[in-house]
Amino acid sequence: FQVKSENKKTIWNTEEVPEGSEFDDTWDPREKPEYEISFKQHVGTEDVFFGMTGKDPSTACCEDIVIKIKLPETKYSDITLDIQDKVLDLRTPKKKLLLHLPYPVNSKEGRARFLSEEEILEVTLRVSRKLDFLNFS
């Protein structure tokens, strides 16, 4: 098995490099914050009482990913957040989180809010799947 490359001097194809690997920095001394990933589903009475839409409790039927990141002793102005289709990159002066997301997301439709009393950053991202029209029609 041989892979053809456009440039003979390259040692791998761009398809072989995982998305988000350019953010990996093993020499960064900042610690990784605690985080929690949960999935959110929009359901109505037709789902709860009648099961008409065919949704089930699996992550395949969820529309959003909610990520809660604990950032003690952090101010809102110190947070840098970069979201791409498959990667969440969070940086503060003391913490760094590079998170490869379980599903591709629509990076333009996400929202984040900082709960200052709990010192938690809550990021909600819309899942982007190619066959969503089958699950949610």
N, C-alpha and C positions, 0 to 999 in steps of 0.2 A: 504494500500500500504506500503510495507516494503522493504527497500533496503538492500541487503546482503552485508556485509563488510568482507574483509579478516581478519582484526584484530577486535576483539570484543570491544576493548577499544577506538577505534576511534569514533569521533562524526560526521564525514562526510566522504564521499568518495572523492577521488582525482578528479573525474569528476565534482563534485559540486563546486570546487574552481575555480574561473575565472583565466585564464592565465594572469600573470602580477601583481597579487595582492601582491606578495612578494615585489614589489617595492613601494607600497603605504606607505607613511610616513606622517601621519597627523601632527606630531610634528615638521616637518622641517619648519623653519621660512622663508626660501627663497621664493620669490614671483614667480608666474607663468608668463612666458613671453607671449606676444601676438603672435599668430600664425594664419596661414591661410592654409587651405587644399584645393587643387584643383586636378582635374583629367586630365590626358593627354592621348590622343588617337593618334595613328599613322594612318593617312589616306593618300590615294593616289588619283590619278585622277579617278581610277575606282570607288572610294567611292563618290567623290565630284560630278562628272558629270553623272555617270551611276547608282550608288547605287548597284553595283554588289556583294559586300561582305556582305550586310545585316547589316552593322553597323548603329547604330543610336546614337544620342547625349547623351544617358543615361550613367550612371556610369558602367553599366553592360558590356558595350563595350569598356571601357577604359583599357589600359594596364599598366599605371603608376599612382602612387599617388605622388604629389609634395607637400611638406610641407615647408612653408617659416616661419621661426621663427625669430622674432625681438630680437636682443641681444645687446642693447646699452651699450657702455662702456665695451665691452668684447673683449679680444684678442683671436685669433684662438687657441693659445696654452692652454688657460684656459677651452676649451670645452671638455667635456666627453660625448660621444654619444654611446649608446648601443641600437641596433635594434634586436628585436626578431620577430617571425612570426606574432604576433598580437600586439606588444607593442613597442613604441619608448620611450626611457628614455634618457633625456638630462639633464646634470648638469653643471653648472658653479659656480664660487664662490658666485654670487648674485642671480642666477635664477635656477629654477628646473622645468622641464616639464615631466610629465608622461602621455603619450598619448596612449589610446587604439585605435588602427587603425580600420577604418571601414571595411576593407577587410584584409584577411591574405596576407602577402607579402613574397617574397623570400629574406630573410635577407642577403644572400650572394651576391646578384646582385645589391644592392643599391649603390648609390653614394651621396656624400655630398660635397658642396663647400661653403666657407665662403666669402660673398661679403663684404669686409672690409669697403668700402666707404658708403654703405647703412646700415652696421651693421646687416646683415641678413644672417642666415644660411639656405641654400636651400638644402633640402634632397629629392632625387628622389628614389622611391622604386617601384620595379616591382611587380604588383599584381599577386598572385598565387591562381588561382581557379581550382577546380577539373575538371570543364566542359569547359575550355577555348577552347578545340579543336572543340567544337560545335559553339562557337561564332566567332572564328577567322580562320576557315578552308576555 
